[in-house]
Amino acid sequence: RPSSLLYESWVHAAGGTVRGSLVSSNKENSRKTCKLNETKDIEVVQLKYLQRTNVTQMAKLRNLWNFEPMALHHYLAKFIFPEHMRIQNYKLSASGQSVGGDMLIERRIGFSGTPSDLLPKELGECDYETGDDGKMLSTVLDPLIMSTEMLSDGWSIDGLLKRIATASPPYRALIDTGALITGFSNIQVAEKLLEYGLPWCNGVVFLDEEDRKQVLVRGTGRVVAHNQCGVPLEKRFAFYDQIHTTGTDIKHIVNATAVLTLGKDMVFRDYVQGAFRMRQIGKGQKICVFVIPEVAELMERVSDIGNYSKKDETQQIEFGRAIKEKEEYLSDIIREKEVIKKDDPTAILWNIVAWLIINSLKSEETQWAMLCIQNISNIYRKNAFEVLRRVGMKMIASKNDTKKNNETKGFILDNPLDVTSQNQLDHLTPSESMSIFVESIDYKLDSTVPDPQPFESKLRTLLTKNETFILSKEQHAIGQEVLIEVGRSNTLDGRSNKLDSEQEREQQQEQEKEVKARRDQQVEIEKFVQREYTRNEEEPKSWPLSILSQSPPRNLDDREINEEEQGFPFYRLKKFQLFAQHNLIPLPPQIMCSRNYFNDKWTGLRRIKNVVMVLEWSPKSSSGELMTTDEYESQNIELTSDRLDAIKKAFLYLGGRSKEGMGCSGVADAFKEVTDTNATAEKMTDVISRINGLDETLTNQNSIDFEGFKSILRKGYFLPSHNDRYYVALSLLEAETILRILHIRGNNPLLSKTAENDPPSDNPEVALRYSRLITPGGNPMGDGGIAF
């Protein structure tokens, strides 16, 4: 036999002999291959006489083949590698959408004892039985039905089984929903329970590997079928392993009490499923929940976050951020139980349920994300499957026709089914349709950590990549509906990516490390490279507060910097340039910038900071003269043809189409768009009368024409300005100093007289304005955003 010949070749290669074999071994070659196994000649029996139960025979083979390459190679190649190193570059993929949707079955109906809204789009919504959730909650929160027992530190599986087997009054079942019983088979657990106690029990019910109900009988030690054991109900104990805590029915006496375990990965559904294995729960049957210290610590974290007091307001904030807005009601549940003592059974039951529901929300969040991916992919998978189905039908039809069969082989994969058909499905190729169901398996490792992609972007990428297979408006609408749902969820949760968040955080950390490493390397290079910019005048410079009583020097508009301007701490923002090659922005002259915020002498690469504090400043008084219409118009930007067309469109859009021109309502709408405030009727009448007063040829004094509308926008009728009022972007240090001065001064003038005989002068007026848009979510300043 080939196996016998292979066996003898290994023995001879290792330097041994086979008793009674006609094949002689090559001693010289065999000795070269077994130097590591320096033993005398070992004689073994032929393969047909070898018995695996014979320790002596097997020990000889082990010593002989311990370092034999041929035997080792055969074992690795035939058993280890095929089992543990299966490698394939592609795989066919499918999901439950094929059954839940109409891809395979047109009409579907389903039933579940633990329903959920996480269903395929095509399956519709779940119709819940009214009151079921309330009944389950009221049952598992009832201290007359549910009780708890806290296990001590250092608990063990054997200790847990002994505690159950020796309990008085006795327990009738062990429901291991928490998967605490590990390392034992179900029959071994039954044997342990009978060994440790259960003196009243004649048989332990369990489920074997084939999901059959079996009973281990104490008297005989044999395992018999459940329906043939002959052990009465009052003499039975039942063990539900973690796999069979769902969907398994075993009868118990009406007043039975079962032990239910908790595990760290359990959710509320697991808890309820395990508890309701006792079909008469609440009608005589009860549950005792065993809580191990590790689970108790997890529940304690939720309880500590949920308990509310004035000292723990920050914990409440952290709770809302960690568990998300849709879980906040759980903290309210726990908060209502604040009056209950920590060791009260009712409080423990509430904490168990709250913790399990939080676990359920986290688990369902991941399931929902996967469902969104499946709902998106199902749109184009259905069309691809229909193409493949038609190809199969065509192949079956042409199987007996040789001519058609040859034609089919020529175009079946690469060409469309029928380019002349009006059905868009016939324009798709079978090869592309098959690629929809084929997923590549890439074993390559990138040298860098890829950038994390938001979940919504992943879904959009799927739709864009397979747009060819999305044929109808209804299918596009389904895709957009899923995207809207994901976007709404991201908005509520305050983040854009719900899937793989932990992995993405790790990726971000790795990217930050890489950026820091590159930055450190760049710093080392910069030490030997002459840079094209300087870092002079980096330190902030102080300036006297009395300078606010002076108007900005006129030469600030000049490009040349003289000594007078050097003594002024502000410059007009229209001169701002990050690089010399950048064009200047024609900003109004009233908008200025402090050199402590950004020095216009700096050159080269700079990081611009956000403008947080702005100084509104008038050197003399807010009651100063307003700018005339001519002065206002002289500061306007050039009125190009494009800008003039934009004004015309706005005029027509706001009611200028009528013969009378734009009425009061249109002017009010324009005022709202320009100033973002509502206009009063008196204000509009005043503006229109001032505009029409310039043109005596108008017959209708209650409306304006296009020229009047243009004058309103360019001559400052909506936004009158003072001649001497400025807005300066400050550094935070400057703003902090001015704010302190304002608080110290109180109602006194900002600048005091230096001597009693000094003539009176106009005192400057200032206001610090804080932009909350720059730091969204931040706390407002103590002055409500403005300090005078």
HUVEN-V414086 format. One record per residue. N is the residue number from 1. PSI is psi in whole degrees, 0 to 359 (none if undefined). D_FIRST is the distance of its C-alpha to the first C-alpha in whole Angstrom. Layout:
n & psi & d_first
N & PSI & D_FIRST
N & PSI & D_FIRST
This chain:
n & psi & d_first
1 & 148 & 0
2 & 323 & 4
3 & 322 & 5
4 & 319 & 5
5 & 320 & 6
6 & 319 & 9
7 & 313 & 10
8 & 327 & 11
9 & 323 & 12
10 & 319 & 15
11 & 315 & 16
12 & 321 & 17
13 & 330 & 18
14 & 358 & 20
15 & 10 & 21
16 & 180 & 20
17 & 155 & 18
18 & 124 & 15
19 & 126 & 17
20 & 10 & 15
21 & 142 & 13
22 & 349 & 14
23 & 125 & 13
24 & 146 & 17
25 & 148 & 18
26 & 98 & 21
27 & 322 & 23
28 & 311 & 26
29 & 322 & 24
30 & 325 & 22
31 & 328 & 26
32 & 330 & 27
33 & 354 & 25
34 & 37 & 26
35 & 329 & 29
36 & 337 & 30
37 & 79 & 28
38 & 84 & 30
39 & 164 & 29
40 & 171 & 28
41 & 129 & 25
42 & 127 & 23
43 & 129 & 20
44 & 164 & 18
45 & 165 & 15
46 & 161 & 12
47 & 325 & 10
48 & 341 & 10
49 & 358 & 14
50 & 131 & 15
51 & 124 & 17
52 & 338 & 19
53 & 351 & 22
54 & 110 & 22
55 & 322 & 25
56 & 313 & 24
57 & 317 & 21
58 & 326 & 21
59 & 322 & 24
60 & 316 & 22
61 & 322 & 19
62 & 316 & 22
63 & 327 & 24
64 & 320 & 22
65 & 9 & 21
66 & 323 & 24
67 & 25 & 25
68 & 115 & 22
69 & 322 & 22
70 & 317 & 18
71 & 319 & 17
72 & 318 & 21
73 & 318 & 20
74 & 318 & 17
75 & 317 & 19
76 & 316 & 22
77 & 329 & 21
78 & 336 & 18
79 & 306 & 21
80 & 304 & 24
81 & 314 & 25
82 & 329 & 24
83 & 319 & 26
84 & 355 & 29
85 & 42 & 30
86 & 122 & 30
87 & 131 & 32
88 & 147 & 34
89 & 341 & 37
90 & 159 & 39
91 & 152 & 39
92 & 135 & 40
93 & 149 & 43
94 & 169 & 45
95 & 177 & 47
96 & 349 & 49
97 & 330 & 51
98 & 327 & 49
99 & 318 & 50
100 & 331 & 53
101 & 187 & 55
102 & 21 & 55
103 & 319 & 52
104 & 321 & 50
105 & 129 & 53
106 & 315 & 56
107 & 132 & 58
108 & 150 & 57
109 & 144 & 58
110 & 160 & 56
111 & 140 & 57
112 & 141 & 57
113 & 342 & 58
114 & 76 & 58
115 & 164 & 60
116 & 155 & 60
117 & 357 & 62
118 & 77 & 59
119 & 154 & 58
120 & 150 & 57
121 & 319 & 60
122 & 348 & 59
123 & 345 & 59
124 & 192 & 63
125 & 155 & 64
126 & 137 & 63
127 & 106 & 66
128 & 148 & 66
129 & 125 & 67
130 & 128 & 71
131 & 353 & 71
132 & 313 & 67
133 & 320 & 67
134 & 320 & 71
135 & 319 & 69
136 & 316 & 66
137 & 315 & 68
138 & 330 & 71
139 & 310 & 68
140 & 350 & 66
141 & 0 & 70
142 & 114 & 71
143 & 345 & 72
144 & 341 & 72
145 & 317 & 69
146 & 137 & 67
147 & 166 & 67
148 & 155 & 66
149 & 122 & 64
150 & 119 & 64
151 & 150 & 61
152 & 165 & 62
153 & 148 & 61
154 & 18 & 58
155 & 156 & 56
156 & 167 & 53
157 & 316 & 50
158 & 318 & 51
159 & 324 & 54
160 & 316 & 55
161 & 322 & 53
162 & 320 & 55
163 & 320 & 58
164 & 319 & 57
165 & 336 & 56
166 & 10 & 59
167 & 148 & 62
168 & 122 & 65
169 & 156 & 65
170 & 150 & 62
171 & 149 & 60
172 & 350 & 58
173 & 154 & 55
174 & 115 & 54
175 & 101 & 53
176 & 65 & 51
177 & 333 & 52
178 & 1 & 53
179 & 46 & 49
180 & 332 & 50
181 & 100 & 48
182 & 158 & 44
183 & 1 & 42
184 & 145 & 41
185 & 168 & 40
186 & 321 & 42
187 & 327 & 41
188 & 325 & 42
189 & 318 & 45
190 & 319 & 46
191 & 318 & 45
192 & 317 & 47
193 & 317 & 50
194 & 328 & 50
195 & 320 & 50
196 & 344 & 53
197 & 230 & 55
198 & 55 & 56
199 & 336 & 57
200 & 349 & 59
201 & 136 & 55
202 & 351 & 53
203 & 143 & 50
204 & 125 & 49
205 & 137 & 48
206 & 174 & 46
207 & 133 & 43
208 & 189 & 39
209 & 338 & 37
210 & 20 & 37
211 & 27 & 41
212 & 140 & 42
213 & 122 & 45
214 & 160 & 44
215 & 127 & 46
216 & 112 & 45
217 & 129 & 47
218 & 317 & 49
219 & 320 & 49
220 & 340 & 46
221 & 11 & 44
222 & 159 & 42
223 & 123 & 41
224 & 164 & 43
225 & 150 & 43
226 & 318 & 47
227 & 3 & 48
228 & 9 & 47
229 & 328 & 48
230 & 9 & 52
231 & 125 & 53
232 & 161 & 57
233 & 319 & 57
234 & 352 & 60
235 & 15 & 57
236 & 148 & 54
237 & 138 & 53
238 & 138 & 52
239 & 120 & 49
240 & 112 & 49
241 & 169 & 47
242 & 324 & 48
243 & 326 & 45
244 & 19 & 47
245 & 2 & 50
246 & 126 & 51
247 & 16 & 51
248 & 131 & 50
249 & 120 & 53
250 & 131 & 53
251 & 145 & 56
252 & 165 & 58
253 & 161 & 61
254 & 337 & 65
255 & 28 & 66
256 & 147 & 62
257 & 129 & 62
258 & 152 & 59
259 & 132 & 58
260 & 131 & 57
261 & 156 & 56
262 & 138 & 57
263 & 161 & 54
264 & 336 & 55
265 & 10 & 54
266 & 154 & 55
267 & 174 & 57
268 & 325 & 60
269 & 316 & 58
270 & 319 & 55
271 & 312 & 58
272 & 319 & 60
273 & 316 & 56
274 & 317 & 56
275 & 321 & 59
276 & 11 & 59
277 & 333 & 56
278 & 96 & 59
279 & 337 & 60
280 & 31 & 64
281 & 135 & 64
282 & 352 & 68
283 & 28 & 69
284 & 324 & 68
285 & 146 & 65
286 & 169 & 65
287 & 138 & 63
288 & 120 & 63
289 & 123 & 61
290 & 122 & 60
291 & 118 & 61
292 & 159 & 59
293 & 325 & 61
294 & 318 & 59
295 & 323 & 60
296 & 324 & 63
297 & 320 & 64
298 & 318 & 63
299 & 326 & 65
300 & 325 & 68
301 & 316 & 67
302 & 319 & 68
303 & 318 & 71
304 & 323 & 73
305 & 323 & 73
306 & 326 & 74
307 & 133 & 77
308 & 134 & 80
309 & 169 & 83
310 & 330 & 85
311 & 338 & 83
312 & 25 & 80
313 & 323 & 81
314 & 326 & 79
315 & 324 & 76
316 & 320 & 77
317 & 315 & 77
318 & 323 & 73
319 & 315 & 72
320 & 325 & 73
321 & 322 & 71
322 & 319 & 68
323 & 350 & 68
324 & 162 & 69
325 & 325 & 72
326 & 354 & 70
327 & 4 & 70
328 & 333 & 73
329 & 338 & 74
330 & 322 & 72
331 & 327 & 74
332 & 321 & 77
333 & 312 & 75
334 & 324 & 74
335 & 323 & 78
336 & 337 & 79
337 & 18 & 78
338 & 327 & 79
339 & 346 & 82
340 & 139 & 79
341 & 156 & 78
342 & 325 & 75
343 & 9 & 74
344 & 133 & 75
345 & 323 & 72
346 & 318 & 73
347 & 320 & 73
348 & 318 & 69
349 & 318 & 68
350 & 318 & 70
351 & 322 & 68
352 & 312 & 65
353 & 317 & 66
354 & 316 & 67
355 & 318 & 64
356 & 323 & 62
357 & 322 & 64
358 & 317 & 64
359 & 322 & 60
360 & 318 & 60
361 & 318 & 62
362 & 318 & 60
363 & 316 & 57
364 & 335 & 58
365 & 316 & 60
366 & 319 & 56
367 & 321 & 55
368 & 320 & 58
369 & 318 & 57
370 & 324 & 54
371 & 322 & 55
372 & 319 & 58
373 & 318 & 55
374 & 323 & 53
375 & 321 & 57
376 & 312 & 57
377 & 332 & 54
378 & 335 & 54
379 & 309 & 57
380 & 339 & 55
381 & 324 & 52
382 & 314 & 53
383 & 321 & 55
384 & 321 & 51
385 & 322 & 49
386 & 323 & 52
387 & 314 & 51
388 & 324 & 48
389 & 318 & 48
390 & 324 & 50
391 & 317 & 48
392 & 317 & 45
393 & 323 & 48
394 & 323 & 49
395 & 321 & 45
396 & 319 & 45
397 & 328 & 48
398 & 9 & 47
399 & 320 & 44
400 & 357 & 45
401 & 109 & 47
402 & 318 & 46
403 & 312 & 49
404 & 327 & 49
405 & 319 & 46
406 & 320 & 46
407 & 322 & 49
408 & 321 & 48
409 & 333 & 45
410 & 330 & 48
411 & 359 & 50
412 & 330 & 47
413 & 318 & 47
414 & 340 & 49
415 & 156 & 52
416 & 159 & 54
417 & 314 & 54
418 & 104 & 58
419 & 342 & 60
420 & 351 & 63
421 & 150 & 62
422 & 350 & 65
423 & 124 & 62
424 & 335 & 61
425 & 325 & 58
426 & 349 & 57
427 & 356 & 58
428 & 148 & 55
429 & 145 & 52
430 & 325 & 49
431 & 318 & 47
432 & 324 & 50
433 & 321 & 49
434 & 325 & 45
435 & 339 & 46
436 & 325 & 48
437 & 356 & 45
438 & 125 & 43
439 & 133 & 44
440 & 147 & 43
441 & 110 & 41
442 & 123 & 43
443 & 6 & 41
444 & 146 & 44
445 & 124 & 47
446 & 150 & 50
447 & 340 & 52
448 & 158 & 55
449 & 123 & 55
450 & 153 & 56
451 & 136 & 59
452 & 139 & 59
453 & 129 & 60
454 & 149 & 62
455 & 319 & 60
456 & 324 & 63
457 & 325 & 62
458 & 317 & 58
459 & 320 & 59
460 & 324 & 62
461 & 319 & 59
462 & 316 & 57
463 & 318 & 59
464 & 319 & 61
465 & 326 & 57
466 & 31 & 56
467 & 332 & 60
468 & 330 & 59
469 & 6 & 57
470 & 104 & 60
471 & 328 & 62
472 & 164 & 65
473 & 325 & 68
474 & 321 & 66
475 & 321 & 63
476 & 322 & 65
477 & 322 & 67
478 & 317 & 64
479 & 317 & 63
480 & 326 & 67
481 & 319 & 67
482 & 318 & 64
483 & 320 & 65
484 & 319 & 69
485 & 318 & 67
486 & 317 & 65
487 & 320 & 68
488 & 320 & 70
489 & 320 & 68
490 & 322 & 68
491 & 317 & 72
492 & 323 & 72
493 & 348 & 69
494 & 25 & 71
495 & 166 & 68
496 & 357 & 66
497 & 114 & 63
498 & 343 & 61
499 & 135 & 57
500 & 37 & 56
501 & 322 & 59
502 & 318 & 58
503 & 321 & 55
504 & 323 & 58
505 & 319 & 61
506 & 321 & 58
507 & 318 & 58
508 & 320 & 62
509 & 319 & 62
510 & 321 & 59
511 & 320 & 62
512 & 322 & 65
513 & 318 & 63
514 & 319 & 62
515 & 317 & 66
516 & 320 & 67
517 & 318 & 65
518 & 322 & 66
519 & 318 & 70
520 & 321 & 70
521 & 321 & 69
522 & 323 & 71
523 & 319 & 74
524 & 322 & 73
525 & 322 & 73
526 & 337 & 76
527 & 337 & 78
528 & 6 & 78
529 & 133 & 79
530 & 122 & 82
531 & 156 & 82
532 & 17 & 85
533 & 160 & 86
534 & 163 & 88
535 & 34 & 88
536 & 153 & 92
537 & 46 & 94
538 & 327 & 91
539 & 142 & 93
540 & 146 & 95
541 & 136 & 98
542 & 156 & 101
543 & 148 & 104
544 & 143 & 107
545 & 334 & 107
546 & 344 & 111
547 & 341 & 109
548 & 346 & 108
549 & 357 & 112
550 & 144 & 112
551 & 150 & 111
552 & 137 & 108
553 & 147 & 110
554 & 330 & 110
555 & 4 & 108
556 & 338 & 105
557 & 344 & 105
558 & 153 & 105
559 & 329 & 102
560 & 139 & 104
561 & 121 & 104
562 & 182 & 107
563 & 328 & 108
564 & 321 & 109
565 & 328 & 106
566 & 332 & 104
567 & 355 & 106
568 & 130 & 105
569 & 351 & 102
570 & 155 & 101
571 & 156 & 100
572 & 136 & 100
573 & 342 & 96
574 & 350 & 97
575 & 0 & 97
576 & 130 & 93
577 & 126 & 91
578 & 323 & 87
579 & 152 & 87
580 & 331 & 90
581 & 353 & 88
582 & 145 & 88
583 & 149 & 91
584 & 148 & 93
585 & 124 & 93
586 & 74 & 97
587 & 157 & 97
588 & 149 & 100
589 & 343 & 103
590 & 343 & 103
591 & 122 & 99
592 & 175 & 99
593 & 140 & 96
594 & 142 & 97
595 & 342 & 96
596 & 337 & 94
597 & 311 & 92
598 & 115 & 91
599 & 128 & 93
600 & 358 & 94
601 & 345 & 94
602 & 147 & 90
603 & 161 & 88
604 & 199 & 85
605 & 129 & 82
606 & 148 & 83
607 & 118 & 81
608 & 130 & 84
609 & 158 & 84
610 & 144 & 85
611 & 112 & 89
612 & 315 & 89
613 & 134 & 93
614 & 132 & 96
615 & 117 & 99
616 & 125 & 102
617 & 132 & 105
618 & 117 & 109
619 & 330 & 111
620 & 289 & 114
621 & 153 & 114
622 & 347 & 112
623 & 16 & 115
624 & 175 & 115
625 & 139 & 116
626 & 153 & 114
627 & 139 & 113
628 & 165 & 115
629 & 324 & 113
630 & 318 & 113
631 & 319 & 112
632 & 315 & 109
633 & 330 & 108
634 & 337 & 109
635 & 359 & 106
636 & 157 & 104
637 & 167 & 101
638 & 136 & 102
639 & 90 & 102
640 & 174 & 99
641 & 323 & 99
642 & 319 & 96
643 & 324 & 97
644 & 322 & 100
645 & 323 & 98
646 & 321 & 96
647 & 321 & 99
648 & 317 & 100
649 & 318 & 97
650 & 320 & 98
651 & 314 & 101
652 & 321 & 100
653 & 327 & 97
654 & 14 & 100
655 & 12 & 102
656 & 9 & 104
657 & 336 & 104
658 & 163 & 107
659 & 324 & 110
660 & 347 & 112
661 & 205 & 109
662 & 124 & 107
663 & 189 & 108
664 & 321 & 108
665 & 320 & 105
666 & 320 & 103
667 & 322 & 105
668 & 320 & 104
669 & 320 & 100
670 & 319 & 101
671 & 320 & 102
672 & 319 & 99
673 & 326 & 97
674 & 316 & 98
675 & 348 & 99
676 & 27 & 97
677 & 156 & 100
678 & 141 & 102
679 & 147 & 105
680 & 159 & 108
681 & 321 & 110
682 & 319 & 113
683 & 316 & 111
684 & 319 & 110
685 & 320 & 114
686 & 318 & 115
687 & 315 & 112
688 & 319 & 113
689 & 324 & 117
690 & 322 & 116
691 & 312 & 115
692 & 338 & 117
693 & 339 & 120
694 & 345 & 119
695 & 104 & 119
696 & 355 & 122
697 & 349 & 121
698 & 139 & 119
699 & 326 & 120
700 & 110 & 117
701 & 1 & 118
702 & 10 & 115
703 & 167 & 112
704 & 153 & 111
705 & 190 & 110
706 & 320 & 107
707 & 322 & 110
708 & 320 & 110
709 & 319 & 107
710 & 322 & 106
711 & 322 & 109
712 & 317 & 108
713 & 327 & 104
714 & 347 & 106
715 & 9 & 109
716 & 25 & 108
717 & 328 & 109
718 & 322 & 106
719 & 76 & 105
720 & 144 & 108
721 & 151 & 108
722 & 155 & 110
723 & 329 & 111
724 & 55 & 110
725 & 132 & 107
726 & 159 & 104
727 & 121 & 100
728 & 130 & 98
729 & 119 & 95
730 & 158 & 95
731 & 162 & 92
732 & 326 & 91
733 & 318 & 94
734 & 316 & 97
735 & 320 & 96
736 & 320 & 96
737 & 313 & 99
738 & 320 & 101
739 & 320 & 100
740 & 319 & 101
741 & 319 & 104
742 & 320 & 105
743 & 322 & 104
744 & 319 & 107
745 & 323 & 109
746 & 235 & 109
747 & 359 & 112
748 & 159 & 114
749 & 152 & 114
750 & 320 & 111
751 & 131 & 113
752 & 159 & 116
753 & 140 & 120
754 & 338 & 120
755 & 159 & 123
756 & 330 & 126
757 & 2 & 128
758 & 139 & 125
759 & 151 & 126
760 & 145 & 123
761 & 159 & 120
762 & 131 & 118
763 & 135 & 115
764 & 153 & 111
765 & 134 & 109
766 & 156 & 105
767 & 134 & 102
768 & 127 & 99
769 & 136 & 96
770 & 126 & 93
771 & 109 & 90
772 & 342 & 88
773 & 335 & 86
774 & 324 & 85
775 & 75 & 83
776 & 139 & 82
777 & 354 & 81
778 & 162 & 83
779 & 142 & 86
780 & 156 & 90
781 & 161 & 92
782 & 340 & 95
783 & 13 & 98
784 & 19 & 96
785 & 347 & 95
786 & 136 & 98
787 & 122 & 101
788 & none & 104
